[in-house]
Structures are given as C-alpha cells and as structure tokens.
Amino acid sequence: MAKYRIAVVPGDGIGQEVMPEAIRVLEVAGAKFDLSFEWQEFDWSCESYSRTGQMMPDDGVDRLRPFDAIFLGAVGYPGVPDHISLWGLLIPLRRAFHQYVNLRPIKLLRGVASPLAGRTAGEIDFCIVRENNEGEYSEMGGRMYADTDQETVIQESVFTRRGVDRVMRYAFELARKRGTKHVTSATKSNGIIHTMPYWDERFRAIHAEYPDVEADQFHIDILSAHFVQHPDWFDVVVGSNLFGDILSDLGAAVVGGMGLAPAANLNPEGEHPSMFEPVHGSAPDIAGQGIANPIAQIWTGAMMLDHLGHDAAARAIEQAIETVLSESAALTPDLGGKASTSVLGKAIAEAL
C-alpha cells in the first residue's frame, strides 16, 4: 500500500466547507486503489491573520517541507487585503518549493452547459501552463514621493532564461503526453518591448527541441477572443505569470465556472512538495451557507493523485464527477440544482 502524508490548509470561507468533501472522495479512492493518507491540518488563513498578524508562522515552510503534498482550500477574508493573503502564504510557498508550473485543466465535462452556444462535452479540452515563480509577479519596484502630485510607482517584471525555458519545456512535454502535440504561446511582444520579445525568442528555441510538436503563438488580446470563439483550437497553452493567471479564469468561465476549476502548483522534479488548490477562492458571499460547489476541490485532489503517480485513481475520480454531473440529481445551486455541498460530495464518493 502506498502511503502519503498530506498537509491540509482549508483556509477561509468555503475552503472550510469543500475540503472535507474532497478528503471524503480521496479516502474512497484510497480504499479502492490501495492508497493510504495521513492528513495533518494547519490553521493558516486570513482569519488567523486577523488574530496573529501572520498568514503562516515564521517556520511555516520548514513545517510543510516533509509532506508529500499540500492540499489547500482557499484564502481570502473581508477586511484582509488580497495582497496580504497572496504574499503572506501562497507566493512564499510557491517559490520556496520551486512550484514553477501552475497547471489548470480547461475541460467541458458531461452534464455541464457551457455559456458558449452549441458547445458540448469533448469539444473543449485543453490545459493552461502558467509560469508560477517570476514574470510580472515580482517584488522588485517601489513607490516614490508618496502622497504628492509627483507620486511615482514602479513595478518590475523579471524573466530569466532558466525560468522561461523550464516552464516551456514542461508545456511541450505535456503536449507529447496528451498525444495531440500542440502548444500555443501567449505573448504581447508588439506592445511590451523587452520581456515579451524575449519570451518569443525562447519559445522558438524550445520548440526547436520538439520538432514533433506543433506550435503557434497569439497576442494575449486576440488569444482571449479565441478562447471564447474557438476554444476547440487549443491543447496546451503556455503563458507568463500574469497572462496565465488571467487566461485561467477565462478558460474556467467557458467550461462552466469557477466551481469546476481545479489547479496545481507543481514542482515537476518532485524535489519539494507540490501544492494543490482550486481556482475559485473563498467566496465570502456564500460562505457558511453549505451550498458551495465542492467539485473544483475534489478535482484538484484528483490532480494531486495524478502527480503522485496514481493516474488510474485520478481518472476514476474525474469519471465519478462526470457521472454525478450527468445525472443532475445532486447539484449545487451554481449548477442549477438545490443540493448542499455535502450532498454533492457524498454523491461523487458513492459514484466512485
């Protein structure tokens, strides 16, 4: 039996509600596929920040280092600025553990109606590979002449050859693994004069290492339009930290919304624990009502199993999700039903 230690950070809002359902499904998958999990919960959140002044303790990274993976719910709480939660917890973990790939599947599942007219399951199925450690999300910069009419704010972007090349290689390897062998680069080299032409240069250089994989590129503005008009064109889309972040939410919207959007922060080499979190955030507007959709968290758990080397278990969870979505008897309000978070979670566990 394969055994794994998983650090659990439910976080804030609906993270507290969807996490138990994901763990329920993962336990069922473990029993079915001979896997064992040791869960250890960490109370790190915006709510704890309000009490302690820290999103996580000073030794937080060291405390998580021994785990096989980190399973995160959501962070965000009224009264705590978003940059506090991001720079106090998520970004430090992503960088300390070299989680340089943010992987987000964009797939229209059976039983889900896309807001795009005429689109059906199977027509939209691609992945966004977002560079996760550098790019536009840099700490370099500052503010001068604060509170005067000369106030000046500078934010630097950082693109390194090592950082750019490794995320692009991951994208090309993923395209090979998926079998469709097509990578699209998100760029804006007609308007951003230094970093984006460099991104394009490295994309051409890495593509030369993969002559069997088709490659193209689009400027981010028209690429956003193509996500809406031609989502079937794409297989693997690679983008910088900012572009990948924006495209991920747009992609989630075209296949049914944030409640169906999983994500993984990957250290592909396995030298450090990877972190798995849904895209949807803490949703304070519905937190505490028991109506949050747990599918993104459950699907994120499937991505964790896939990363740990258990592809069959991951696919079984995905199939159980589609089964329940197709039957439409246990759907939460965002999916057009009246079921609670726990009812939908239990239905997926039973389908598995």
VENFENDA-V603055 format. One record per residue. RES is the residue in three letters. SS is DSSP state (H for helix, E for strand, C for the rest). D_FIRST is the distance of its C-alpha to the first C-alpha in whole Angstrom. Layout:
{{RES | SS | D_FIRST} {RES | SS | D_FIRST}}
This chain:
{{MET | C | 0} {ALA | E | 4} {LYS | E | 6} {TYR | E | 10} {ARG | E | 13} {ILE | E | 16} {ALA | E | 19} {VAL | E | 21} {VAL | E | 25} {PRO | E | 26} {GLY | E | 30} {ASP | C | 33} {GLY | C | 34} {ILE | C | 32} {GLY | H | 29} {GLN | H | 29} {GLU | H | 29} {VAL | H | 27} {MET | H | 24} {PRO | H | 23} {GLU | H | 23} {ALA | H | 21} {ILE | H | 18} {ARG | H | 19} {VAL | H | 18} {LEU | H | 15} {GLU | H | 13} {VAL | H | 14} {ALA | H | 13} {GLY | H | 9} {ALA | H | 10} {LYS | H | 11} {PHE | H | 9} {ASP | C | 5} {LEU | E | 6} {SER | E | 7} {PHE | E | 10} {GLU | E | 13} {TRP | E | 16} {GLN | E | 19} {GLU | E | 23} {PHE | C | 26} {ASP | C | 29} {TRP | C | 31} {SER | C | 33} {CYS | H | 37} {GLU | H | 37} {SER | H | 36} {TYR | H | 38} {SER | H | 41} {ARG | H | 41} {THR | H | 40} {GLY | C | 41} {GLN | C | 38} {MET | C | 35} {MET | C | 33} {PRO | C | 33} {ASP | C | 35} {ASP | C | 31} {GLY | H | 29} {VAL | H | 28} {ASP | H | 27} {ARG | H | 25} {LEU | H | 23} {ARG | H | 23} {PRO | C | 19} {PHE | C | 17} {ASP | C | 15} {ALA | E | 17} {ILE | E | 20} {PHE | E | 21} {LEU | E | 25} {GLY | E | 27} {ALA | E | 30} {VAL | C | 33} {GLY | C | 37} {TYR | E | 39} {PRO | C | 43} {GLY | C | 45} {VAL | E | 42} {PRO | C | 43} {ASP | H | 41} {HIS | H | 41} {ILE | H | 40} {SER | H | 37} {LEU | H | 36} {TRP | H | 37} {GLY | H | 36} {LEU | H | 32} {LEU | H | 31} {ILE | H | 33} {PRO | H | 33} {LEU | H | 29} {ARG | H | 29} {ARG | H | 32} {ALA | H | 30} {PHE | C | 27} {HIS | C | 28} {GLN | C | 27} {TYR | C | 30} {VAL | E | 29} {ASN | E | 29} {LEU | E | 28} {ARG | E | 29} {PRO | E | 29} {ILE | E | 32} {LYS | E | 31} {LEU | C | 33} {LEU | C | 31} {ARG | C | 32} {GLY | C | 34} {VAL | C | 35} {ALA | C | 39} {SER | C | 40} {PRO | C | 43} {LEU | C | 44} {ALA | C | 46} {GLY | C | 45} {ARG | C | 42} {THR | C | 39} {ALA | C | 35} {GLY | C | 34} {GLU | C | 37} {ILE | C | 36} {ASP | E | 33} {PHE | E | 33} {CYS | E | 31} {ILE | E | 33} {VAL | E | 32} {ARG | E | 33} {GLU | E | 34} {ASN | C | 33} {ASN | C | 34} {GLU | C | 38} {GLY | E | 41} {GLU | C | 43} {TYR | C | 40} {SER | C | 42} {GLU | C | 43} {MET | C | 46} {GLY | E | 50} {GLY | E | 52} {ARG | E | 55} {MET | E | 58} {TYR | C | 61} {ALA | C | 59} {ASP | C | 61} {THR | C | 64} {ASP | C | 66} {GLN | C | 64} {GLU | C | 61} {THR | E | 58} {VAL | E | 55} {ILE | E | 53} {GLN | E | 49} {GLU | C | 48} {SER | C | 45} {VAL | E | 44} {PHE | C | 42} {THR | C | 41} {ARG | H | 41} {ARG | H | 37} {GLY | H | 36} {VAL | H | 38} {ASP | H | 37} {ARG | H | 33} {VAL | H | 33} {MET | H | 35} {ARG | H | 33} {TYR | H | 30} {ALA | H | 32} {PHE | H | 33} {GLU | H | 29} {LEU | H | 28} {ALA | H | 31} {ARG | H | 30} {LYS | H | 27} {ARG | H | 28} {GLY | C | 31} {THR | C | 34} {LYS | C | 34} {HIS | E | 37} {VAL | E | 37} {THR | E | 39} {SER | E | 41} {ALA | E | 42} {THR | E | 45} {LYS | C | 48} {SER | C | 50} {ASN | C | 53} {GLY | C | 54} {ILE | C | 52} {ILE | C | 53} {HIS | C | 51} {THR | H | 47} {MET | H | 47} {PRO | H | 49} {TYR | H | 47} {TRP | H | 44} {ASP | H | 46} {GLU | H | 46} {ARG | H | 43} {PHE | H | 42} {ARG | H | 44} {ALA | H | 43} {ILE | H | 39} {HIS | H | 40} {ALA | C | 42} {GLU | C | 39} {TYR | C | 37} {PRO | C | 40} {ASP | C | 38} {VAL | C | 37} {GLU | E | 40} {ALA | E | 41} {ASP | E | 43} {GLN | E | 44} {PHE | E | 46} {HIS | E | 48} {ILE | H | 46} {ASP | H | 48} {ILE | H | 49} {LEU | H | 45} {SER | H | 45} {ALA | H | 47} {HIS | H | 45} {PHE | H | 42} {VAL | H | 44} {GLN | H | 46} {HIS | C | 44} {PRO | H | 40} {ASP | H | 40} {TRP | H | 41} {PHE | C | 38} {ASP | C | 34} {VAL | E | 34} {VAL | E | 36} {VAL | E | 36} {GLY | E | 38} {SER | C | 39} {ASN | H | 38} {LEU | H | 40} {PHE | H | 41} {GLY | H | 37} {ASP | H | 37} {ILE | H | 40} {LEU | H | 39} {SER | H | 35} {ASP | H | 37} {LEU | H | 40} {GLY | H | 37} {ALA | H | 35} {ALA | H | 38} {VAL | H | 39} {VAL | C | 36} {GLY | C | 36} {GLY | C | 36} {MET | H | 34} {GLY | H | 32} {LEU | H | 30} {ALA | C | 30} {PRO | C | 27} {ALA | C | 26} {ALA | E | 24} {ASN | E | 26} {LEU | E | 24} {ASN | C | 24} {PRO | C | 23} {GLU | C | 23} {GLY | C | 20} {GLU | C | 22} {HIS | C | 22} {PRO | C | 20} {SER | E | 21} {MET | E | 23} {PHE | E | 22} {GLU | E | 25} {PRO | C | 27} {VAL | C | 31} {HIS | C | 33} {GLY | C | 34} {SER | C | 34} {ALA | C | 37} {PRO | C | 39} {ASP | C | 41} {ILE | C | 39} {ALA | C | 37} {GLY | C | 37} {GLN | C | 38} {GLY | C | 34} {ILE | C | 35} {ALA | C | 33} {ASN | C | 31} {PRO | C | 27} {ILE | H | 27} {ALA | H | 27} {GLN | H | 24} {ILE | H | 22} {TRP | H | 23} {THR | H | 22} {GLY | H | 19} {ALA | H | 18} {MET | H | 20} {MET | H | 17} {LEU | H | 14} {ASP | H | 16} {HIS | H | 17} {LEU | C | 13} {GLY | C | 13} {HIS | C | 12} {ASP | H | 16} {ALA | H | 15} {ALA | H | 14} {ALA | H | 16} {ARG | H | 19} {ALA | H | 18} {ILE | H | 19} {GLU | H | 22} {GLN | H | 23} {ALA | H | 23} {ILE | H | 25} {GLU | H | 27} {THR | H | 28} {VAL | H | 28} {LEU | H | 31} {SER | H | 33} {GLU | H | 33} {SER | C | 35} {ALA | C | 35} {ALA | C | 32} {LEU | C | 34} {THR | C | 35} {PRO | H | 38} {ASP | H | 38} {LEU | H | 37} {GLY | C | 40} {GLY | C | 38} {LYS | C | 38} {ALA | C | 35} {SER | C | 33} {THR | H | 30} {SER | H | 28} {VAL | H | 30} {LEU | H | 29} {GLY | H | 25} {LYS | H | 25} {ALA | H | 26} {ILE | H | 23} {ALA | H | 21} {GLU | H | 22} {ALA | H | 23} {LEU | C | 19}}
